[in-house]
């Protein structure tokens, strides 16, 4: 699923000692950079940072994309 501005996203952690994945962070996508496949995410701890979009899984698509 393509990540777009306004999407609610989550990041999960999973390693060999865990039976199921655990929620690590969640946030909202504020901007995207298609050339680098990066997304600007404001996360649940209040940090604003660029990440590779593969790190995030879309929880809910935005109904109305954010304006530029």
N, CA and C atoms as an extended XYZ file, in Angstrom:
204
Properties=species:S:1:pos:R:3:atomname:S:1:resname:S:1:resid:I:1 pbc="F F F"
N         0.852       -1.175        0.000 N   UNK     1
C         0.000        0.000        0.000 CA  UNK     1
C         0.901        1.242        0.000 C   UNK     1
N         0.653        2.151       -0.899 N   UNK     2
C         1.448        3.369       -1.030 CA  UNK     2
C         1.168        4.320        0.131 C   UNK     2
N         2.224        4.830        0.742 N   UNK     3
C         2.098        5.769        1.853 CA  UNK     3
C         1.899        7.173        1.283 C   UNK     3
N         0.889        7.890        1.795 N   UNK     4
C         0.580        9.245        1.338 CA  UNK     4
C         0.471       10.186        2.526 C   UNK     4
N         0.544       11.486        2.248 N   UNK     5
C         0.369       12.491        3.298 CA  UNK     5
C        -0.965       12.286        3.996 C   UNK     5
N        -0.953       12.360        5.317 N   UNK     6
C        -2.170       12.220        6.100 CA  UNK     6
C        -2.466       10.814        6.579 C   UNK     6
N        -1.732        9.832        6.080 N   UNK     7
C        -1.959        8.439        6.498 CA  UNK     7
C        -1.511        8.224        7.949 C   UNK     7
N        -2.245        7.395        8.653 N   UNK     8
C        -1.862        6.948        9.994 CA  UNK     8
C        -1.013        5.703        9.815 C   UNK     8
N         0.206        5.714       10.346 N   UNK     9
C         1.145        4.614       10.139 CA  UNK     9
C         1.657        4.068       11.467 C   UNK     9
N         2.176        2.845       11.421 N   UNK    10
C         2.740        2.223       12.621 CA  UNK    10
C         4.016        1.482       12.251 C   UNK    10
N         4.899        1.365       13.231 N   UNK    11
C         6.152        0.637       13.086 CA  UNK    11
C         6.158       -0.463       14.145 C   UNK    11
N         6.461       -1.672       13.713 N   UNK    12
C         6.456       -2.819       14.612 CA  UNK    12
C         7.859       -3.386       14.746 C   UNK    12
N         8.125       -4.044       15.857 N   UNK    13
C         9.399       -4.727       16.072 CA  UNK    13
C         9.115       -6.214       16.199 C   UNK    13
N        10.009       -7.009       15.611 N   UNK    14
C         9.880       -8.466       15.697 CA  UNK    14
C        11.287       -9.039       15.674 C   UNK    14
N        11.574       -9.913       16.607 N   UNK    15
C        12.871      -10.604       16.590 CA  UNK    15
C        12.666      -12.059       16.970 C   UNK    15
N        13.719      -12.802       16.986 N   UNK    16
C        13.618      -14.247       17.202 CA  UNK    16
C        13.120      -14.638       18.594 C   UNK    16
N        13.234      -13.731       19.567 N   UNK    17
C        12.784      -14.059       20.915 CA  UNK    17
C        11.298      -13.742       21.138 C   UNK    17
N        10.645      -13.195       20.119 N   UNK    18
C         9.230      -12.815       20.250 CA  UNK    18
C         8.362      -13.720       19.368 C   UNK    18
N         7.217      -14.120       19.887 N   UNK    19
C         6.300      -14.931       19.092 CA  UNK    19
C         5.493      -14.071       18.126 C   UNK    19
N         5.154      -12.865       18.552 N   UNK    20
C         4.381      -11.960       17.702 CA  UNK    20
C         5.086      -10.604       17.651 C   UNK    20
N         4.728       -9.814       16.658 N   UNK    21
C         5.319       -8.484       16.560 CA  UNK    21
C         4.705       -7.551       17.597 C   UNK    21
N         5.472       -6.546       18.015 N   UNK    22
C         5.017       -5.593       19.026 CA  UNK    22
C         5.064       -4.183       18.435 C   UNK    22
N         4.086       -3.377       18.770 N   UNK    23
C         4.031       -2.001       18.303 CA  UNK    23
C         5.171       -1.208       18.923 C   UNK    23
N         5.953       -0.538       18.071 N   UNK    24
C         7.059        0.267       18.555 CA  UNK    24
C         6.706        1.753       18.521 C   UNK    24
N         6.141        2.227       17.398 N   UNK    25
C         5.758        3.634       17.245 CA  UNK    25
C         4.548        3.719       16.330 C   UNK    25
N         3.841        4.837       16.424 N   UNK    26
C         2.792        5.155       15.454 CA  UNK    26
C         2.849        6.650       15.197 C   UNK    26
N         2.304        7.077       14.075 N   UNK    27
C         2.358        8.490       13.755 CA  UNK    27
C         1.562        8.825       12.513 C   UNK    27
N         1.679       10.070       12.077 N   UNK    28
C         0.989       10.561       10.897 CA  UNK    28
C         2.023       11.049        9.894 C   UNK    28
N         1.779       10.746        8.628 N   UNK    29
C         2.688       11.147        7.553 CA  UNK    29
C         2.394       12.594        7.181 C   UNK    29
N         3.414       13.457        7.277 N   UNK    30
C         3.253       14.873        6.955 CA  UNK    30
C         3.775       15.227        5.572 C   UNK    30
N         4.712       14.430        5.043 N   UNK    31
C         5.270       14.700        3.715 CA  UNK    31
C         5.894       13.420        3.180 C   UNK    31
N         6.080       13.365        1.865 N   UNK    32
C         6.727       12.225        1.235 CA  UNK    32
C         7.777       12.706        0.243 C   UNK    32
N         8.782       11.881        0.014 N   UNK    33
C         9.801       12.142       -0.990 CA  UNK    33
C         9.882       10.897       -1.867 C   UNK    33
N         9.137       10.877       -2.983 N   UNK    34
C         9.104        9.682       -3.834 CA  UNK    34
C        10.464        9.320       -4.426 C   UNK    34
N        11.324       10.305       -4.673 N   UNK    35
C        12.640       10.034       -5.251 CA  UNK    35
C        13.493        9.172       -4.325 C   UNK    35
N        13.372        9.377       -3.027 N   UNK    36
C        14.150        8.624       -2.039 CA  UNK    36
C        13.338        7.537       -1.337 C   UNK    36
N        12.033        7.475       -1.629 N   UNK    37
C        11.105        6.569       -0.924 CA  UNK    37
C        11.115        6.839        0.574 C   UNK    37
N        11.143        8.111        0.941 N   UNK    38
C        11.135        8.531        2.340 CA  UNK    38
C         9.810        9.182        2.710 C   UNK    38
N         9.483        9.114        3.995 N   UNK    39
C         8.283        9.778        4.514 CA  UNK    39
C         8.663       10.581        5.754 C   UNK    39
N         8.039       11.733        5.920 N   UNK    40
C         8.227       12.568        7.106 CA  UNK    40
C         7.101       12.240        8.062 C   UNK    40
N         7.449       11.685        9.226 N   UNK    41
C         6.442       11.200       10.174 CA  UNK    41
C         6.559       11.949       11.495 C   UNK    41
N         5.414       12.414       12.001 N   UNK    42
C         5.296       12.939       13.360 CA  UNK    42
C         4.817       11.769       14.205 C   UNK    42
N         5.686       11.268       15.104 N   UNK    43
C         5.335       10.047       15.840 CA  UNK    43
C         4.680       10.332       17.191 C   UNK    43
N         4.325        9.270       17.886 N   UNK    44
C         3.584        9.363       19.144 CA  UNK    44
C         4.397        9.985       20.279 C   UNK    44
N         5.709       10.099       20.118 N   UNK    45
C         6.529       10.745       21.146 CA  UNK    45
C         6.790       12.213       20.834 C   UNK    45
N         6.267       12.685       19.701 N   UNK    46
C         6.397       14.093       19.334 CA  UNK    46
C         7.568       14.408       18.430 C   UNK    46
N         8.310       13.376       17.994 N   UNK    47
C         9.451       13.602       17.115 CA  UNK    47
C         9.009       13.663       15.659 C   UNK    47
N         9.643       14.555       14.904 N   UNK    48
C         9.396       14.717       13.478 CA  UNK    48
C        10.674       14.308       12.770 C   UNK    48
N        10.588       13.258       11.925 N   UNK    49
C        11.801       12.727       11.314 CA  UNK    49
C        11.488       12.060        9.980 C   UNK    49
N        12.477       12.127        9.070 N   UNK    50
C        12.375       11.410        7.799 CA  UNK    50
C        12.781        9.954        8.013 C   UNK    50
N        11.990        9.042        7.437 N   UNK    51
C        12.256        7.608        7.518 CA  UNK    51
C        12.067        6.986        6.140 C   UNK    51
N        12.692        5.835        5.925 N   UNK    52
C        12.406        5.061        4.726 CA  UNK    52
C        10.976        4.529        4.863 C   UNK    52
N        10.200        4.598        3.785 N   UNK    53
C         8.784        4.203        3.898 CA  UNK    53
C         8.608        2.719        4.205 C   UNK    53
N         9.620        1.884        3.989 N   UNK    54
C         9.514        0.456        4.309 CA  UNK    54
C         9.400        0.212        5.807 C   UNK    54
N         9.826        1.184        6.608 N   UNK    55
C         9.763        1.042        8.065 CA  UNK    55
C         8.315        1.081        8.572 C   UNK    55
N         7.448        1.760        7.849 N   UNK    56
C         6.090        2.030        8.318 CA  UNK    56
C         5.040        1.204        7.591 C   UNK    56
N         4.023        0.799        8.336 N   UNK    57
C         2.868        0.094        7.785 CA  UNK    57
C         1.644        0.997        7.944 C   UNK    57
N         0.887        1.151        6.871 N   UNK    58
C        -0.299        2.005        6.907 CA  UNK    58
C        -1.389        1.334        7.741 C   UNK    58
N        -1.881        2.064        8.751 N   UNK    59
C        -2.999        1.578        9.571 CA  UNK    59
C        -4.326        2.051        9.004 C   UNK    59
N        -4.336        3.323        8.575 N   UNK    60
C        -5.556        3.896        8.025 CA  UNK    60
C        -5.176        4.916        6.960 C   UNK    60
N        -5.776        4.764        5.792 N   UNK    61
C        -5.561        5.708        4.705 CA  UNK    61
C        -6.332        6.990        4.998 C   UNK    61
N        -5.754        8.110        4.577 N   UNK    62
C        -6.440        9.371        4.738 CA  UNK    62
C        -7.598        9.452        3.757 C   UNK    62
N        -8.705       10.007        4.199 N   UNK    63
C        -9.859       10.186        3.321 CA  UNK    63
C        -9.682       11.422        2.448 C   UNK    63
N        -8.991       12.419        2.998 N   UNK    64
C        -8.728       13.644        2.267 CA  UNK    64
C        -7.249       13.989        2.458 C   UNK    64
N        -6.425       13.814        1.402 N   UNK    65
C        -4.988       14.082        1.544 CA  UNK    65
C        -4.703       15.499        2.030 C   UNK    65
N        -3.625       15.654        2.803 N   UNK    66
C        -3.212       16.955        3.289 CA  UNK    66
C        -2.742       17.829        2.132 C   UNK    66
N        -3.040       19.121        2.193 N   UNK    67
C        -2.596       20.047        1.157 CA  UNK    67
C        -1.103       20.288        1.267 C   UNK    67
N        -0.485       20.635        0.153 N   UNK    68
C         0.966       20.911        0.149 CA  UNK    68
C         1.275       22.184        0.870 C   UNK    68
